[in-house]
Amino acid sequence: MDFNLFMNDVVDAARKDIVEAGYEELKAPEDVDAALSREGTTLVMVNSTCGCAGGIARPAAANSIHFDKRPDHLVTVFAGQDREATERAREYFEGYAPSSPSFALLKDGKIVKMIERHDIEGHSAVDVTGKLQHLFDEYCEEV
């Protein structure tokens, strides 16, 4: 099998997983600026093709939003694929090093908290879902 074709399939599946979960895909810097300048709370899922993204982060992203409190907006950028969009999103994550997969919670365009790769890797999807729901309890309104 051609490695590039295989990777395209992996990337396509990773994109599909997060979009089907209800996240808006941001592929260009302008998309990021428009999405992250909205009022309210925004969860940014920094997607990737690594195992902890597929086995932990994306399932947590999908499961965490079925909760009494959740962000107003759900968006995603794809590290290693949509480089310019990911770099622009990371400009909003002031005080945090680049990390993927990861989650950033913003309120009115300002970072309030981040769940970084080290908070994901080696943990279960249930653990990460709990971490996200804890953030939602603290910063988000009831839906």
N, C-alpha and C positions, 0 to 999 in steps of 0.2 A: 504494500500500500504506500502511496506517495505521502510523505510526512506533511507536506503543505495542505493537502486535501484533508488529512486527518485533523490537523490543527484548525482548519476552517470549520469542520464539523463540531469540534470542541467549543470553539468561540461562538458559533451559531447557537448551539445548545445552551451555553451559559447566558447569552443575551436573551434567548427565548424564556428561560427559567425566570429571570428577574422581571421581564416585561409582563409575563403572564401573572406574576404575583401582584402586579399593579403599580410598578415603578415606571416613571417616565425616563426614557433613555435620552441622555444629553451627549451629542456627538461632536459638537463644535463649541468653541469658546463663547460665542454669542448666545448659544442655548444655555450655557452655564450661567452667564451673567443675568439673563432674563429670569431663569428659574430661581437663582439664589438671591435675587433682589426682591422677591415677593414677600409680603407681610406674613407673619405667622411663623410656625415651626416647619422646618424642612429637614427630612432625613436624607442624607446622601449615602448611597451604598457604593463604595469603590470596589467594583467587580474585578475579578481576575480569573485566569485559567488554572490556578494552583488547586491542589486537592482540598485544602482547607476552605477555599471559596465554594467549591461544589458540594463538599460534604458537611460543611458547618455554616458558613456565612450566608449563602443563598437560602438554605432552608430556614435559618433564623430570620432572615429578612422577610420571607414569606409568612412565617408563623407569628412573628411578633406584632403584626399589624391587626390581628384579630383580638382586640383588647379594648377596654372601655376608653382608654386614653391613647391617642396616637397622633403623629405629626399631621399637620395640615397638608403637607406636600411630600411625596415620595419620588425621589429621583435617583438615577444611577449614572456613573461614568465608568468606562472600562479601561483600566490600567493596561498598558502595553498594546492597546488596540486603537483607542481614540486618544492619542497622546496629548494633543493640544487641549482638548476638553478636560482631560484629567489634570494637566498642569494648571489650567485656569481654576478648576475646583480647589486644588490644593492651595492656591493663593488665599482662599477664604479660610483655610484651616490654620490660622495663625497660631504659632506656638507648638505645632505638631509636625513631626518629621513625616515625609512621604511613607505611606504604609498601604499595602494591599494584600488581601482584602481588608477593608475597614469600613466603619460607619462614622459619619459626622452629623451631629445634630446642630442645626443653626436656628436661631430665632431672629427674625427680621434681618437676615443676611449676616449675622454675627455668630461665630462659632461659640457654642456653649459647652460642648463635650464631645469627645471622640472615643470610639472603641477601636483600638488599633489591632494590627495583626497579632501582636503578642497577647492580646486579650481574647483572641479567637483561636489561634493555633494551639492544639493540645487540649482544647475544651470541647464540650459536646454542643450540638446545635441547641439543645434545651438550655444549657448554661448561657449561651450567647443570647438566646431569646429572652431569658430572664434579665440579662444586663440591659437589653434594649427596652424591655418593659419598665424596668426601674427608671431609666432616663425619661420615658414617656410619662410616668407617674409624676416625676419631678418638674418637667418642663412643658408638657402638652395639656390641652384641654380635652374634656370628654367629648366623644362624638355622638 
